[in-house]
């Protein structure tokens, strides 16, 4: 597993109001083969920060798109093809 640093992708990191989160509808078993577990947060809007995902072929991904993701390159590529993260502003809620 490799560590992918998402704090540097926008130049803002955790100190900014930008959110990069998973959609709650991804939680559970998906047609893509990924089984995703995570806590759904709600405050006018629903989102998932930290998650763990398992796939029978690609293995495990875990982390937070506002921090770090642990995964193989192939697993992360496949995961993002089917389960993109959303970008929004925490100040909007």
C-alpha positions as CSV (number, residue, x, y, z in Angstrom):
1,X,0.0,0.0,0.0
2,X,1.1,3.5,-0.8
3,X,0.3,6.7,1.0
4,X,-1.4,9.3,-1.2
5,X,-1.3,12.8,0.2
6,X,-4.5,14.8,-0.6
7,X,-3.6,17.7,1.7
8,X,-1.4,19.2,-1.1
9,X,-3.7,18.7,-4.0
10,X,-5.3,22.2,-3.7
11,X,-2.7,23.9,-1.8
12,X,-5.2,24.5,1.0
13,X,-5.0,21.4,3.3
14,X,-7.1,21.0,6.4
15,X,-7.0,24.6,7.3
16,X,-9.2,25.6,4.4
17,X,-13.0,25.4,4.1
18,X,-12.8,23.1,1.0
19,X,-14.3,19.7,1.6
20,X,-13.4,16.6,-0.4
21,X,-15.7,13.9,0.7
22,X,-17.5,10.7,-0.4
23,X,-21.2,10.7,-1.2
24,X,-23.2,8.7,1.4
25,X,-24.9,6.8,-1.3
26,X,-21.5,4.9,-1.9
27,X,-21.7,3.3,1.6
28,X,-22.3,-0.4,1.4
29,X,-21.9,-2.9,-1.5
30,X,-21.6,-1.3,-4.9
31,X,-21.9,-2.7,-8.4
32,X,-18.2,-1.8,-8.9
33,X,-17.3,-4.5,-6.4
34,X,-16.3,-2.1,-3.7
35,X,-17.8,-2.5,-0.2
36,X,-17.4,0.9,1.5
37,X,-17.8,1.6,5.2
38,X,-17.8,5.0,6.7
39,X,-19.6,7.3,9.1
40,X,-22.2,9.6,7.5
41,X,-22.1,13.2,8.8
42,X,-25.0,15.5,8.5
43,X,-25.5,19.2,9.0
44,X,-27.9,20.3,6.3
45,X,-25.8,18.3,3.9
46,X,-24.6,14.7,4.2
47,X,-21.0,13.5,3.6
48,X,-18.5,10.8,4.5
49,X,-14.9,11.8,5.5
50,X,-12.9,8.7,6.7
51,X,-13.8,5.4,5.0
52,X,-12.5,1.9,4.5
53,X,-13.3,0.1,1.2
54,X,-12.7,-3.5,0.2
55,X,-12.7,-5.1,-3.2
56,X,-12.2,-8.8,-4.0
57,X,-9.6,-8.0,-6.7
58,X,-8.1,-4.6,-5.8
59,X,-7.9,-5.1,-2.0
60,X,-8.3,-2.4,0.6
61,X,-8.4,1.4,0.5
62,X,-8.7,3.5,3.6
63,X,-8.4,7.1,4.5
64,X,-9.8,10.6,3.9
65,X,-9.6,12.7,0.7
66,X,-8.9,15.7,2.9
67,X,-5.8,14.0,4.4
68,X,-4.2,10.7,3.3
69,X,-5.4,7.6,1.4
70,X,-3.6,4.3,1.8
71,X,-4.0,2.1,-1.3
72,X,-2.2,0.6,-4.2
73,X,-2.2,2.7,-7.3
74,X,-4.4,0.3,-9.2
75,X,-6.9,0.1,-6.4
76,X,-7.2,3.9,-6.1
77,X,-7.5,4.3,-9.9
78,X,-10.4,1.8,-10.0
79,X,-12.0,3.2,-6.9
80,X,-12.0,6.8,-8.3
81,X,-13.4,5.6,-11.7
82,X,-16.5,4.4,-9.8
83,X,-16.6,6.5,-6.6
84,X,-15.3,10.0,-7.2
85,X,-15.0,12.4,-4.3
86,X,-17.1,15.6,-4.1
87,X,-15.6,19.0,-3.7
88,X,-17.6,21.6,-1.8
89,X,-17.3,24.3,0.9
90,X,-17.8,23.6,4.6
91,X,-18.9,27.3,4.9
92,X,-21.9,26.5,2.8
93,X,-23.5,24.6,5.6
